[in-house]
Amino acid sequence: MSFFTDKEVVVTLKMDGENTTIYNDYYHARSLDSNNHPSRNYVKAMASEKIYSNLPSGWRVCGENLFAKHSIHYKDLKSYFYAFSIWNEKNICLDWDSTLEWFSLLGLDSVDVIYRGIYNQKEIDYLFNKYSNSHEGYVVRLVSEIPYDDFKISFAKYVRANHVQANSEHWMHSQMYKNRLIGESFLMDDRGDLTWP
């Protein structure tokens, strides 16, 4: 964490979803060769509607696909895709202010910011403790633009203790439960979960 000392950072909530990358003509989950899954249909449709024709060639948007419940069941999402970075054709992650501007232009929701300022771990921990039971963790990144080669020292992720239970079945191989948007109401199963329609 010493790389962040005396630098301006932004700290966002780490959402419990599937890391997804969207280009101007293609999208994938986690890796380029990811298989199809019903939870990815929403992002595929959203990318076609909002991103493909509006993102410059060679650019990509990265974000969290939150359609399906993983370990945390969200019941108050603004959308099923929360964006967290945009990379240009030079493989540079845009600075945070430009990132937010692009999110607005593309009609994308951003991950929630809990801190912005000169790096201060005590303040970040204090602010995150308000969310620790309802989110996976947090991400620290430099506010400035970040070349790909500097990614490993310019971003840091904290995941709360016991977030993933060792004996739990992976979400992709179990019954899929849908997360909920703000204001949505659904029929619940006997556990209070939303089942796949």
MARNUMAR-578975 format. One record per residue (C-alpha): residue number from 1; residue in three letters; x, y, z. Coordinates in nm, 2 decimals, decimal comma, always signed. Example, Ala and Ser with C-alpha at 12.3 -4.5 7.8 and 13.67 -1.06 7.14 Angstrom:
2
   num   residuo     east    north       up
     1       ALA    +1,23    -0,45    +0,78
     2       SER    +1,37    -0,11    +0,71
END
This chain:
197
   num   residuo     east    north       up
     1       MET    +0,00    +0,00    +0,00
     2       SER    +0,30    +0,23    +0,03
     3       PHE    +0,27    +0,32    -0,34
     4       PHE    -0,04    +0,52    -0,25
     5       THR    +0,13    +0,73    +0,01
     6       ASP    +0,08    +1,11    -0,05
     7       LYS    -0,12    +1,04    -0,37
     8       GLU    -0,48    +1,12    -0,45
     9       VAL    -0,70    +0,80    -0,46
    10       VAL    -1,06    +0,71    -0,50
    11       VAL    -1,20    +0,42    -0,30
    12       THR    -1,51    +0,24    -0,43
    13       LEU    -1,72    -0,04    -0,29
    14       LYS    -1,63    -0,38    -0,43
    15       MET    -1,95    -0,53    -0,56
    16       ASP    -2,01    -0,91    -0,54
    17       GLY    -2,06    -0,98    -0,91
    18       GLU    -1,88    -1,11    -1,22
    19       ASN    -1,60    -0,90    -1,36
    20       THR    -1,70    -0,82    -1,72
    21       THR    -1,53    -0,64    -2,00
    22       ILE    -1,71    -0,47    -2,29
    23       TYR    -1,56    -0,35    -2,62
    24       ASN    -1,73    -0,17    -2,91
    25       ASP    -1,82    -0,50    -3,07
    26       TYR    -1,78    -0,77    -2,81
    27       TYR    -1,81    -0,85    -2,44
    28       HIS    -1,68    -1,13    -2,22
    29       ALA    -1,69    -1,23    -1,85
    30       ARG    -1,36    -1,27    -1,67
    31       SER    -1,17    -1,42    -1,96
    32       LEU    -1,19    -1,40    -2,34
    33       ASP    -1,30    -1,76    -2,37
    34       SER    -1,58    -1,75    -2,10
    35       ASN    -1,87    -1,98    -2,16
    36       ASN    -2,23    -1,87    -2,19
    37       HIS    -2,45    -1,84    -1,88
    38       PRO    -2,81    -1,71    -1,84
    39       SER    -2,69    -1,44    -1,60
    40       ARG    -2,48    -1,28    -1,88
    41       ASN    -2,78    -1,22    -2,11
    42       TYR    -2,86    -0,88    -1,94
    43       VAL    -2,51    -0,75    -1,99
    44       LYS    -2,50    -0,87    -2,35
    45       ALA    -2,82    -0,68    -2,43
    46       MET    -2,72    -0,37    -2,24
    47       ALA    -2,38    -0,36    -2,42
    48       SER    -2,56    -0,39    -2,76
    49       GLU    -2,79    -0,11    -2,66
    50       LYS    -2,56    +0,14    -2,49
    51       ILE    -2,20    +0,07    -2,56
    52       TYR    -2,12    -0,10    -2,89
    53       SER    -2,20    +0,20    -3,11
    54       ASN    -2,08    +0,46    -2,87
    55       LEU    -1,74    +0,34    -2,76
    56       PRO    -1,43    +0,43    -2,97
    57       SER    -1,25    +0,15    -3,14
    58       GLY    -0,99    -0,02    -2,92
    59       TRP    -1,15    +0,10    -2,60
    60       ARG    -1,31    -0,11    -2,33
    61       VAL    -1,54    -0,07    -2,03
    62       CYS    -1,49    -0,29    -1,72
    63       GLY    -1,75    -0,35    -1,46
    64       GLU    -1,94    -0,59    -1,24
    65       ASN    -2,23    -0,79    -1,37
    66       LEU    -2,47    -0,81    -1,08
    67       PHE    -2,76    -0,99    -1,24
    68       ALA    -2,72    -1,31    -1,04
    69       LYS    -2,66    -1,35    -0,66
    70       HIS    -2,31    -1,47    -0,58
    71       SER    -2,24    -1,46    -0,20
    72       ILE    -2,44    -1,14    -0,13
    73       HIS    -2,80    -1,10    -0,23
    74       TYR    -2,85    -0,74    -0,34
    75       LYS    -3,20    -0,60    -0,31
    76       ASP    -3,14    -0,23    -0,39
    77       LEU    -2,93    -0,21    -0,72
    78       LYS    -2,95    +0,09    -0,95
    79       SER    -2,88    -0,15    -1,24
    80       TYR    -2,74    -0,49    -1,30
    81       PHE    -2,41    -0,35    -1,43
    82       TYR    -2,19    -0,12    -1,23
    83       ALA    -1,89    +0,01    -1,43
    84       PHE    -1,56    +0,08    -1,26
    85       SER    -1,30    +0,16    -1,53
    86       ILE    -1,26    +0,26    -1,90
    87       TRP    -0,94    +0,19    -2,10
    88       ASN    -0,85    +0,36    -2,42
    89       GLU    -0,68    +0,23    -2,74
    90       LYS    -0,33    +0,28    -2,58
    91       ASN    -0,42    +0,05    -2,30
    92       ILE    -0,44    +0,33    -2,05
    93       CYS    -0,71    +0,34    -1,78
    94       LEU    -0,86    +0,69    -1,79
    95       ASP    -0,83    +0,92    -1,49
    96       TRP    -1,13    +0,90    -1,25
    97       ASP    -1,30    +1,23    -1,36
    98       SER    -1,28    +1,13    -1,73
    99       THR    -1,41    +0,78    -1,64
   100       LEU    -1,72    +0,93    -1,47
   101       GLU    -1,77    +1,16    -1,77
   102       TRP    -1,77    +0,85    -2,00
   103       PHE    -2,00    +0,66    -1,77
   104       SER    -2,25    +0,95    -1,79
   105       LEU    -2,22    +0,97    -2,17
   106       LEU    -2,28    +0,59    -2,20
   107       GLY    -2,56    +0,59    -1,95
   108       LEU    -2,38    +0,35    -1,71
   109       ASP    -2,40    +0,34    -1,33
   110       SER    -2,07    +0,37    -1,15
   111       VAL    -1,96    +0,17    -0,84
   112       ASP    -2,02    +0,38    -0,53
   113       VAL    -1,74    +0,60    -0,40
   114       ILE    -1,68    +0,59    -0,03
   115       TYR    -1,36    +0,81    -0,02
   116       ARG    -1,17    +1,05    -0,25
   117       GLY    -0,86    +1,23    -0,13
   118       ILE    -0,50    +1,18    -0,03
   119       TYR    -0,45    +0,82    +0,07
   120       ASN    -0,55    +0,77    +0,44
   121       GLN    -0,60    +0,40    +0,54
   122       LYS    -0,75    +0,48    +0,88
   123       GLU    -1,02    +0,70    +0,72
   124       ILE    -1,09    +0,44    +0,45
   125       ASP    -1,13    +0,16    +0,71
   126       TYR    -1,36    +0,38    +0,91
   127       LEU    -1,58    +0,46    +0,62
   128       PHE    -1,59    +0,10    +0,49
   129       ASN    -1,70    -0,04    +0,83
   130       LYS    -2,04    +0,12    +0,76
   131       TYR    -2,08    -0,12    +0,46
   132       SER    -1,88    -0,42    +0,57
   133       ASN    -2,18    -0,65    +0,62
   134       SER    -2,34    -0,57    +0,28
   135       HIS    -2,05    -0,55    +0,04
   136       GLU    -1,76    -0,77    -0,07
   137       GLY    -1,50    -0,52    +0,01
   138       TYR    -1,34    -0,21    -0,15
   139       VAL    -1,10    -0,11    -0,42
   140       VAL    -0,84    +0,17    -0,40
   141       ARG    -0,71    +0,33    -0,72
   142       LEU    -0,52    +0,63    -0,82
   143       VAL    -0,73    +0,92    -0,94
   144       SER    -0,48    +0,98    -1,22
   145       GLU    -0,47    +0,79    -1,55
   146       ILE    -0,30    +0,45    -1,52
   147       PRO    -0,10    +0,27    -1,79
   148       TYR    -0,16    -0,10    -1,81
   149       ASP    +0,19    -0,18    -1,69
   150       ASP    +0,13    +0,01    -1,37
   151       PHE    -0,20    -0,15    -1,29
   152       LYS    -0,06    -0,39    -1,03
   153       ILE    +0,07    -0,10    -0,82
   154       SER    -0,21    +0,15    -0,89
   155       PHE    -0,51    -0,06    -0,78
   156       ALA    -0,56    -0,26    -0,46
   157       LYS    -0,85    -0,47    -0,36
   158       TYR    -0,96    -0,55    +0,00
   159       VAL    -1,21    -0,84    +0,05
   160       ARG    -1,39    -0,87    +0,38
   161       ALA    -1,30    -1,17    +0,60
   162       ASN    -1,50    -1,49    +0,53
   163       HIS    -1,66    -1,35    +0,22
   164       VAL    -1,64    -1,68    +0,04
   165       GLN    -1,71    -1,99    +0,24
   166       ALA    -1,48    -2,28    +0,14
   167       ASN    -1,76    -2,54    +0,15
   168       SER    -2,01    -2,34    -0,05
   169       GLU    -2,10    -2,44    -0,41
   170       HIS    -1,99    -2,19    -0,68
   171       TRP    -2,28    -1,97    -0,79
   172       MET    -2,25    -2,08    -1,15
   173       HIS    -2,31    -2,44    -1,06
   174       SER    -2,61    -2,39    -0,82
   175       GLN    -2,96    -2,26    -0,86
   176       MET    -2,95    -1,90    -0,99
   177       TYR    -3,11    -1,63    -0,78
   178       LYS    -3,16    -1,29    -0,93
   179       ASN    -3,06    -0,97    -0,75
   180       ARG    -3,32    -0,70    -0,72
   181       LEU    -3,33    -0,34    -0,85
   182       ILE    -3,45    -0,05    -0,64
   183       GLY    -3,83    -0,05    -0,64
   184       GLU    -3,86    -0,40    -0,79
   185       SER    -4,09    -0,65    -0,63
   186       PHE    -4,09    -1,02    -0,70
   187       LEU    -4,24    -1,33    -0,58
   188       MET    -4,01    -1,49    -0,33
   189       ASP    -3,94    -1,86    -0,27
   190       ASP    -3,97    -2,00    +0,08
   191       ARG    -3,62    -1,88    +0,18
   192       GLY    -3,70    -1,52    +0,07
   193       ASP    -3,48    -1,55    -0,24
   194       LEU    -3,57    -1,46    -0,60
   195       THR    -3,56    -1,76    -0,82
   196       TRP    -3,48    -1,75    -1,19
   197       PRO    -3,81    -1,69    -1,38
END
